[in-house]
Amino acid sequence: MEVQRKQILNQENLASLESWVQRTAIKLVQVNGQRKYGGPPPDWTGPAPGPGCEVFISQIPRDIYEDKLIPLFQSVGPLYEFRLMMNFSGQNRGFAYAKYRDPQSAAAAIRCLHQHQLQQGAPLTVRRSTEKRQLCLGDLPAGVDRERLLQVLRGLSEGVESVSLKFGKGGKKVTAIVHYTSHYNASMAKKVICEAFKRKFGIIITVKWFSFSNKPKQDEDEDEEAGEPFPATKGFPKPCPLPPVRPLDRDRPPPPPQENLLSLLTPGLSPVAGCPPPAPRRDVPASTDAVALLLRVCEVFKVGPPLYDLQFLHAGADGFLYFAYRVLIPGLPVPFSGVAQILPGTSAPLLRGEVQRVAAERILKHLAQP
């Protein structure tokens, strides 16, 4: 893995970055997939910049780092903050934010550096940052309490100012609009809230930017931080939204399926007369053959083949890709839903197979419960 990582990274550019950091004694801090300078820098005087002082930079070559970017954007005015989005591999994610002292400096950066070429044939895109500070949380459970939700969110993220709830017909569809003190705090929260709710409360919610038109923005089209589509997810068609997942009853396990499949997974036992248990393939590890094993289980019990519905959610700050899956087994009354955390791959078919494998392993484990 380390050898592959070194092959991906431009070692000459990395050495240039390290030399620049040592020479300038500049301080770069990495947190949740962002490497940040300033906010404020050591020599800053005066108040923090207000609205209109930040620019959004995209189309950055993936092997270009702060030693080239910060001096370039400092050439038009003093920087209060510079944030470069980083991948787990050590490459940048192709976009960054630069915040200046005043809107005039931000305008100068757009005027002077838009279409500037750091590499031949790779012009930068520089535009005004929208500095969004509101998140829309969807698929919250009915009966959620606003004050309790506010306390939870303040425990999970910094800079939460207020929370307001919106209820659909009959009070079943609940969304929350969360206001943050800054775009930075909101963007940090956006990276962790979804996974935190799944881990702490066993529910899957949606987290999107909120627009002033009171409609949640679609990340793929309007989120600055979406940047370019992740190459390995381009093969996934844009799916219909998955139905909301019901909250788990934490006091008791979910109801078992019609048959317990533990005996089927145990060599030598079979609950169905005349149907021998499926023999595990010996040419591949069991963990990589979960999809085939689940299909065999369904064939033996005559419940129909599993139907996989997969949806790409987002690229996490930790470098993983997050996918929602929903697997329907026709002969069972309740579909299986969850979120899979996958390392980036080279193609959509490989990613699809990996998500299916994770889903199949979890379903087999659930079906094997007594």
N, C-alpha and C positions, 0 to 999 in steps of 0.2 A: 504493500500500500504506500509506503514512504517513497519507494522508487518511482511508482506511478505518479505520485504527487510532484516529485522533482521534475519528471518529464513534462508535466503539464505547465509548470511555472517557468517563467522567463528568468533564469538565474542571473543574467546580466542586469536586468531591471531591478531584481531584488537586492543585489549587491549595491546598486546605485541608491536605492531607498535607504538601506542601512547606513551607507556612508553619509548621506545627507542628514539623517537623524542624528548621527554622532557629531557631525560638523556643526550643526545649528543648535543642538541640544533641544530640539523641538519635542514636545510631549504629545504622543498620539495614544488615545485610550480606546480600546475595542470593547464594545458591549452590545450584546444581542444582534450581532451581524453588522454593526456599524462601527467604523473606525473614525473617531472624532478628534479634531483639533479645536482648542479654544472652548468657547461657551461660558465665560470669556477667556481669551488668551492672557498670559501673565502681565503684559504691559497695557492692558485695556484700562481706559479711564472713561467715566461717564456712565449713563444708564444703559441697560440692555436695549437693543434695537426694537422698534415697534413693527407694525404690519408694513408689508411692501418692501422689506429690506432683504429678502431671501430670493435666490435664484435656484432653479432646478436644472441640473446638467445631466444630459443623457448622451448615448452613443459614445461612451468612453471606451476605448480599447481595453480589453480585459487584463492586459499585462502592464498597464500604466498605473502609477501610484502617486502618492502625495508629493514626492520630490519633484514631479513635473506639474502637478495640478495646483498645489497651493501657491507656489511662486507665480504661476500664470494668473491666477485669480486675484492675488495680492497686487498685481501690477496696475489694477484699475482703482484700488482703494483698500484701506485696512480691513482685514477680515475679523469679524467677531467670532465666527464659527465656520468650520468646514467638516462635512460628514460624508465619508465615502462608504458605500454599501459593499460589504465583503461576503464572499462565498466561503464555505468551509474548506475548500481546496487551497485557499490563499489567493485566488484571483479576485479582482473586484467584480461586482455584479453589473457594471455598465452605467451606473448613475450615481449622482452625488448632489449635495446641497451646499451652497455657499451663502453665508449671511453677512451683510455689510452694516456699516454704521447708520446709513440713511438710504432712503429710496433712490436718491440720485446716483449713488455708487452702484446700486443694483442695476439701475437702468444703463449705466455706463458699461457694466459687465455684459449685459445682453447685446448692446450696440457693438462692442469691440470684439467679443469672444464668440458670438454665435457664428457657426460654420468655421471656426478656427481649427486647423488641422494639426493635431499632435503627431499623427502619423499620416503618411501619404495615402490619400483616398479614404480617410476616416475623419470627416468633419464633426465637431462637437455640436450638439443642440443645446442652446442656453435660452431659457425663458423664465418668466416670472413664476415663482412658486405660489401655488394657491394657498399654502399654509393652512390646510384644513385642520380643524381642532375638534370636530364632532365625529363620533363613531355611532353606527347603528347596529344594535345587537338584536338579532332575530331568533325566532324559534325558542323563546323563553317559555318555561312552563306556566300554565294558567295559575293564577293566584299568587304570583310573585309579588313580594312586598318591596316598595320603592326604597324605603330606608334601609332594609336589610341588603338589597342589591347594591346600594351606595356604599355600605360598609364593606361588602365583599370586594367591590371594584377598587376601593381605596387600599385594600390589603394586597391586591394583585398588581396595581400599577400606580405610578406617581402622577400628581397633577390633576386628579379628578375634581372638577368644580361642582358639577351637579348632574343629576339624572332625572329624566322625565320618561313616563311610560305612555305607550299608545296601545289601545286595545281594539281588536277586530270585533266582528259581529259575534255576540254571545260571550265575549271576553275570552275566547279560546286562543286567538292569535295575539300574542303579546310581543311587542318590540320596545326597546329602550334606546333613547337618545342620550349619549354620554358626552358631556362637555369637558374638555381638558384646558389647562392653562396655556399649553403651547402645542404646536404641530409636532415637535420632537416627542413630547410625552404621549400624545395620541398615537404616533407611529410606533413607539415602543410598546404601548398597550396592545395595539392591533396585532403584534407578533405573538403575544403570549396568552391572550384571554381565551381564545377558542380551546387550546390544549389544556389550560388551567381548569376550565369548566368541566371538560371531559374527565380530567384526573380527579378533581375534588368532589364533583357532584354526579358523575356518571351520565351527563347529558351532553349532546352535541348542539351547539348554537352556531349561528352565522355572525360574522363580524365584518362590516363594510364601512367605508367612508360615508358620511351623511352630507348631502348637499343642501343648499339654502332653499331649494325648491321642495324640501320636505320629502324627497324621495332618495332612498339609498342608492349610491352610485355603484355601478357594476365595475369590479376591480379590473377586469380584462380590458375595458375600454377607457376608463376615466381616472384610474388611480395612478398618480404620478409614480408611485413606487412599484407599479407593475412592470415598468420599463418595457423591454422587448420580451415577447413570449419566450418562455424557457424552451430551448430547442427540442428537448426530449418530450415535451408535452404537445407539440404541434399536431401529432397524429391522433389526438383525442378530440372527437367532435364535441362541440359545445352542447352539453346535455340539458335536459329539462331539470329544474331544481328537484332534489330528492325530497320526498315527503318528510315532514318533521319526525324526529325520533322521540318516542315517549321517554320521560325520565325513568331511570331505573328505581325500583323499589329497593331501597338499601336495607330494609329489615328482613327481606327474604329473597332467595334467588329467583330468577325468572322461571316460569313454568317450563318443565321439560317437554320435548317433542313427543309425538305419539308413541314412539318406541325408544327405549334406552339402547344406545348402540355400543355400550362398553363391551358386551360379549362379542360383537362383531369385530372389534379391534383387538380382541385377545385370541391368539392362535389356538386352534383346536375347538373353539366354541362357536355355535351359530344359533341364533334364536329362530331362524326360519328353516323349517324342515326341508331337506333336500338341497339347501343352498350352502355350499362350503364357504368359510370365511375367505375374503380376498387375500391372496398371498402377496406380501409386500415385495415390490421389485427390488432386486439386489444390485442392479446396475447403477442406481442413483440413491442418494441418501433419502430417508423417509421424509425429512423436512422439505426437500425440493419436489417431492412427489405427492404433496398434499392435495393438489387439484385432482390428479388421477385417482387418488384414494377416496376422496369425497364422491367423485363420480361413481366409483365402484360401489360404495356404500349405498348410494341412492338407487343404483340398479338392483342391488340385492333386495332392498326393501320396496322396490317398485313404487317410488314416490316421485319419479321424474328427475331429469337432469337439472343441476343447479343453473340458474340464470343470473349472470353477473351484470350489475349496473354500476359502472365506475364513473367517478367525477373528480377531476383535478381541482383541488381547493387553492393551494398557494405553495410557494417556495418559502420554507421557514428560515428564520434568521440563523438557525443551526446548520443550514446547508442541506437539510432533508426536504424532500417533496412530500406534501400531504395530500392524500386522496381519500375521498369518502367512497365507501362501497355499500351496496345493498344487494343481497343475494336471496333470491326467491327459489325455494324448493317447492315445486307445485303441490306435492302431497302433504306438506306441513302447513299449519295454519298461520304461522307468523314468519315474516322474512327476517333475515339477519342483517343488521346494519352496524357500521363502525367506521373508524378512521385508521388508515394505514400510513405509516411513516417510512418512506422509501428513499434510499440513496439515489442520486441522479444516475441515469443510465444513458446509453448511446442511442436508443431508439424507442419510439412509442410502443411497439410490440413487446420489447423486453420489459418495459415498465409495466405494461398491462399484465403480463404474466407474473411479475413480482407482486403486484397488488392482489391478483387472484390467489397467489400462493399464501399470502398473509391471511386473507379472508378465509380460505379453505382450512388452514391450520387452526384458526380460532373457532370455526364452526365444528370441526372434528373434536376439539377439546371440549366444547360445550356439550356436544352430543354424547360424549363419553362419560359425562358426570352422572353419578348414580341418582 
